[in-house]
């Protein structure tokens, strides 16, 4: 009798779904009739879009350790959910001596990728693997291998440091006698650029992060500062003044050939590349106070002012998708971090009370900035933030790996 009743109710549920013409109506009917759906329950439509993953068996001498490390790394990541079963994606593999060979498949067994990670340490392999998984599942870069460069005076002079996305693994990169500022990281983390003062003038130095070798890329008389890597890592945009007035130049790293892309009466600074690798946004004071300007490096057209609605705008940085620009402004005589839609749209105040130097996370979900000498990361969707580096002197000029 009960079985017959249940079959009748399920038939009614199916009919209700068809007649309602929508999954939401059917789901509401289910909830009213049988109560809330079990935890982890997903309709076929939801399952096809879910960013869920289950970590299966990892064989080999370090397989158990690797599986647990991967589980922990993914559980702490944004955008994915680790389930014990019923996930859209599944991981299996083998790990020996910290080396990982892993396979990602969908719930039907179709292989998404199979790769080997052979860095000397298990932790490095786990982070690289986690980032690949997140990108394959969500289409957004993972943050496990990303780094944030920043400046600190904790050693007695301003030097460049690195940390991971959570503020861990802080390490000093530069040891310049006269200090180092304005750091920038290439998108793949292979190179770091910064401004030093060893030659008597400000000069731009590029560090090969793998070999640890440094080379001066711009050391002409006058100003050489504010380097930032193009998306492909082949060029630097920076401010140079060897021609007279400071201007924005693009420097080819393969031959040191520099091209001027601005003609200003102010002091243009802090260039940032659009993801298309052509357009630049920068700050300059042309008599109206610091404002933001745009220039297309592939044309000979003059830079144009991009109105932000603020009388003061510096430190611009384009979002990873090119749809927004973050910058520093002043509100009621206090520093604040703002984002504004590009090419036009409303501005949004991210943080007031002394917040400066915004920089986007590679996945575009968060912004890092400094406030009262600390390095903060704020989630843009929830507004939640956390201090990730503090107690290390006065911190400034953070730049996330892009």
C-alpha positions in Angstrom: 0.0 0.0 0.0 2.8 2.4 1.0 4.8 1.6 -2.2 1.7 2.2 -4.3 1.2 5.6 -2.6 4.8 6.6 -3.1 4.7 5.7 -6.8 1.6 7.8 -7.1 3.3 10.8 -5.4 6.4 10.5 -7.6 4.2 10.3 -10.7 2.4 13.5 -9.5 5.8 15.1 -9.0 6.9 14.3 -12.5 3.6 15.7 -13.9 4.0 18.8 -11.8 7.5 19.3 -13.3 6.3 19.0 -16.9 3.3 21.2 -16.4 5.2 23.9 -14.5 7.9 23.9 -17.2 10.7 24.7 -14.7 13.0 23.0 -12.4 12.4 25.5 -9.6 8.7 24.5 -9.4 9.4 20.8 -9.3 12.0 21.4 -6.6 9.5 23.4 -4.5 7.0 20.6 -4.9 9.6 18.1 -3.7 10.4 20.1 -0.7 6.8 20.5 0.4 6.0 16.8 -0.1 9.2 15.0 1.1 11.0 17.7 3.0 14.4 19.3 2.1 16.7 17.6 -0.3 19.4 15.5 1.3 22.8 17.2 1.7 24.8 16.8 -1.5 21.7 16.0 -3.6 21.8 17.6 -7.1 19.5 17.4 -10.0 21.1 16.2 -13.3 21.1 19.9 -14.5 22.9 21.1 -11.3 25.4 18.2 -11.4 26.5 19.2 -14.9 27.4 22.7 -13.6 28.7 21.8 -10.2 32.3 22.6 -9.3 32.6 19.6 -7.1 35.5 17.1 -6.9 36.2 13.8 -5.1 39.8 12.7 -4.3 40.0 9.0 -5.0 42.8 6.5 -4.5 46.4 7.6 -4.9 48.8 4.7 -4.9 52.6 4.7 -4.4 54.9 5.3 -1.4 53.7 8.9 -0.9 50.2 8.3 -2.3 48.3 8.6 0.9 50.1 11.7 1.9 49.7 13.3 -1.5 45.9 12.5 -1.6 45.4 14.2 1.8 47.5 17.2 0.8 45.5 17.6 -2.4 42.3 17.3 -0.4 43.4 20.0 2.0 44.6 22.3 -0.7 41.4 22.1 -2.7 39.2 22.4 0.5 41.0 25.7 1.2 40.6 27.0 -2.4 37.8 29.3 -3.7 35.4 28.0 -6.3 35.5 24.3 -5.7 33.9 21.9 -3.2 35.5 18.6 -2.1 33.0 15.8 -1.7 33.5 12.2 -0.6 31.1 10.9 -3.3 28.7 12.2 -5.9 31.0 14.8 -7.3 31.1 16.0 -10.8 34.9 15.3 -11.1 37.1 12.7 -9.7 40.9 12.5 -9.0 43.1 9.4 -8.9 46.8 9.0 -9.3 50.2 7.7 -8.0 52.8 9.5 -6.0 56.3 8.2 -5.3 59.0 10.4 -3.6 56.8 13.4 -3.8 56.4 13.1 -7.6 52.7 13.1 -8.7 51.1 11.6 -11.7 47.4 12.3 -11.6 44.3 11.9 -13.6 41.2 14.1 -13.6 38.0 12.6 -15.0 34.3 13.6 -15.0 31.6 11.6 -13.3 31.1 9.5 -16.5 34.8 8.5 -16.6 35.8 10.9 -19.4 39.4 12.0 -18.9 39.9 15.8 -18.6 43.6 15.6 -18.2 46.5 13.4 -17.0 49.7 15.1 -15.9 52.9 14.5 -14.1 54.3 16.9 -11.5 58.0 16.4 -10.8 59.2 19.3 -8.7 61.6 18.3 -5.9 59.1 18.8 -3.2 55.6 17.3 -2.7 54.2 20.6 -1.6 55.2 22.3 -4.8 53.6 19.5 -6.9 50.4 19.6 -4.9 50.0 23.4 -5.4 50.7 23.1 -9.1 48.2 20.2 -9.4 45.6 22.1 -7.4 45.8 25.1 -9.7 45.4 22.9 -12.8 42.4 21.3 -11.3 40.7 24.6 -10.4 41.4 26.0 -13.8 40.0 22.9 -15.5 36.9 22.8 -13.4 36.1 26.5 -13.1 37.9 28.2 -15.9 39.5 30.6 -13.4 43.2 30.5 -12.3 43.9 28.9 -9.0 45.9 30.8 -6.3 47.9 28.0 -4.8 51.0 28.8 -6.8 50.4 32.6 -7.0 52.6 35.0 -5.3 52.3 38.6 -4.1 55.3 40.9 -4.2 55.4 43.8 -1.8 57.7 46.4 -0.2 58.6 46.4 3.5 61.1 48.5 5.5 61.4 45.9 8.3 65.1 45.4 7.5 65.9 49.1 7.9 65.5 50.0 4.2 62.7 49.4 1.7 63.2 46.0 0.1 61.0 43.7 -2.0 59.4 40.6 -0.4 57.2 37.7 -1.7 54.5 35.7 0.0 51.8 33.3 -1.1 48.1 34.2 -1.5 47.5 33.5 2.2 50.5 35.5 3.4 52.6 32.5 4.2 56.2 31.8 3.1 57.3 35.4 3.3 60.8 35.8 1.8 63.1 38.7 1.1 64.0 39.0 -2.6 66.2 42.1 -2.8 69.1 43.2 -0.6 69.8 46.6 -2.3 72.0 49.0 -0.3 69.9 52.0 -1.3 66.5 50.2 -1.3 64.2 48.6 -3.8 60.6 49.6 -4.6 57.8 49.2 -7.2 57.8 45.4 -7.7 56.0 43.6 -10.4 55.7 39.8 -11.1 55.3 38.2 -14.6 52.2 36.2 -15.1 54.0 32.9 -14.7 56.0 34.0 -11.8 59.3 33.4 -13.6 60.4 37.1 -13.5 60.3 39.9 -10.9 60.9 43.5 -11.9 61.6 46.4 -9.4 63.1 49.8 -9.1 66.5 50.2 -7.5 68.9 53.0 -6.9 72.4 51.4 -7.1 73.6 53.5 -10.1 72.8 56.9 -8.6 69.7 57.1 -10.8 66.6 55.1 -10.3 66.9 52.0 -12.5 64.7 49.0 -13.4 66.1 45.6 -12.6 64.6 42.2 -13.8 65.3 39.1 -11.7 65.1 35.6 -13.1 63.3 33.9 -10.3 64.5 30.4 -11.3 68.2 31.2 -11.7 68.3 34.1 -9.3 70.1 36.3 -11.8 69.6 40.0 -12.1 70.0 42.3 -15.0 69.5 46.1 -15.4 66.9 46.7 -18.1 66.6 50.5 -17.8 69.4 52.6 -16.2 69.4 55.8 -18.3 70.0 59.2 -16.7 66.9 60.5 -15.0 63.8 58.5 -13.9 63.4 54.8 -14.6 60.6 53.4 -12.5 57.3 51.6 -12.1 57.8 48.6 -14.3 54.9 46.2 -15.1 55.0 43.1 -17.3 52.9 42.7 -20.4 50.5 39.7 -20.2 52.9 37.6 -22.4 55.9 38.6 -20.2 57.9 39.9 -23.2 57.7 43.6 -22.5 57.8 46.1 -19.6 55.8 49.3 -19.4 57.5 51.9 -17.2 58.2 55.6 -16.7 61.4 56.9 -18.1 62.7 60.5 -18.5 65.9 60.3 -20.6 64.2 62.2 -23.4 63.3 65.1 -21.0 59.8 65.0 -19.5 58.9 61.7 -17.9 56.8 59.5 -20.3 55.4 56.0 -20.4 57.7 53.7 -22.5 57.3 50.1 -23.5 60.6 48.2 -23.3 61.1 45.0 -25.3 62.9 42.5 -22.9 64.6 40.6 -25.8 66.5 43.6 -27.2 66.1 46.5 -24.8 64.4 48.6 -27.5 62.1 51.2 -25.9 59.1 52.9 -27.5 57.5 56.1 -26.1 53.6 55.8 -26.0 52.7 59.1 -24.3 53.3 62.8 -24.8 52.4 64.5 -21.5 53.1 67.7 -19.6 52.7 65.9 -16.2 54.5 62.9 -14.7 52.7 59.7 -15.9 53.2 56.7 -13.6 51.9 53.3 -12.5 51.1 51.9 -16.0 48.9 48.7 -16.0 48.3 46.5 -19.0 44.9 45.5 -20.2 44.6 41.7 -20.7 44.6 42.3 -24.5 48.3 43.3 -24.3 47.7 46.6 -26.1 46.0 49.1 -23.9 47.5 50.7 -20.9 45.9 52.7 -18.0 48.1 55.0 -16.0 48.0 58.0 -13.7 49.2 61.5 -14.5 48.8 65.0 -13.2 48.1 67.3 -16.2 47.0 70.2 -14.1 43.8 68.7 -12.7 45.3 66.6 -10.0 46.2 62.9 -10.5 43.8 61.4 -13.0 43.7 58.2 -15.0 44.5 58.0 -18.7 44.3 55.4 -21.4 46.6 54.8 -24.3 46.7 52.1 -27.0 50.3 51.0 -27.5 49.5 49.6 -31.0 48.5 53.0 -32.4 50.0 56.4 -32.5 46.9 58.0 -31.0 47.4 60.3 -28.0 46.4 59.2 -24.5 42.9 60.2 -23.4 41.7 60.9 -19.9 39.4 58.3 -18.4 36.9 60.1 -16.1 36.4 58.3 -12.8 34.3 60.8 -11.0 37.1 61.4 -8.4 39.5 64.4 -8.2 42.3 62.1 -7.2 43.2 58.7 -8.8 46.5 56.8 -8.7 47.8 53.3 -8.7 45.4 51.9 -11.4 45.3 48.2 -12.2 43.1 46.4 -14.7 41.1 43.4 -13.6 42.1 40.0 -15.1 39.1 40.1 -17.4 39.6 43.7 -18.4 36.1 44.8 -17.3 37.1 46.9 -14.3 39.9 49.1 -13.0 41.0 49.3 -9.3 42.7 52.4 -8.1 43.6 54.5 -5.1 41.7 57.7 -4.4 41.0 60.2 -1.5 37.6 60.4 0.1 37.2 63.0 2.9 40.9 63.5 3.0 41.6 59.8 3.6 42.9 57.1 1.3 40.5 54.6 -0.2 40.5 51.8 -2.7 37.9 51.9 -5.4 36.9 49.7 -8.4 35.1 51.1 -11.5 33.6 49.3 -14.5 35.4 49.8 -17.8 34.7 51.4 -20.2 31.9 53.0 -18.2 30.0 52.2 -15.1 29.5 52.9 -11.4 32.4 53.1 -9.0 32.4 50.9 -5.9 34.3 51.8 -2.8 36.1 48.6 -1.6 37.8 49.9 1.5 38.3 53.3 3.1 40.3 54.3 6.2 43.8 54.5 4.7 43.5 51.6 2.1 45.9 52.0 -0.8 47.7 50.3 -3.7 45.0 47.8 -4.9 46.0 44.7 -6.8 43.7 42.0 -8.3 44.0 38.3 -7.6 44.6 36.2 -10.7 41.1 34.8 -10.6 39.5 38.3 -10.2 37.6 37.3 -7.1 39.7 39.3 -4.6 41.7 42.5 -4.2 44.8 42.9 -2.0 45.8 46.3 -0.7 47.7 47.9 2.2 46.2 49.6 5.2 48.0 51.0 8.1 51.2 49.1 7.2 49.5 45.7 6.8 48.7 43.6 3.7 45.0 42.7 3.4 43.0 40.5 1.0 39.3 41.2 0.5 36.8 39.0 -1.2 34.8 41.1 -3.6 31.6 39.0 -3.5 31.2 38.8 0.2 33.2 41.9 1.4 35.0 39.7 3.9 38.7 40.5 4.4 41.7 39.3 6.3 45.1 40.7 7.2 47.7 38.3 5.6 51.0 40.0 6.5 51.6 42.2 9.5 54.3 42.9 12.0 56.9 43.3 9.3 57.5 47.1 9.4 55.5 49.4 7.0 54.2 47.4 4.0 53.4 49.1 0.7 53.1 48.6 -3.1 51.7 45.0 -3.3 51.5 43.5 -6.7 49.8 40.1 -7.3 51.3 37.8 -9.8 49.5 38.5 -13.1 
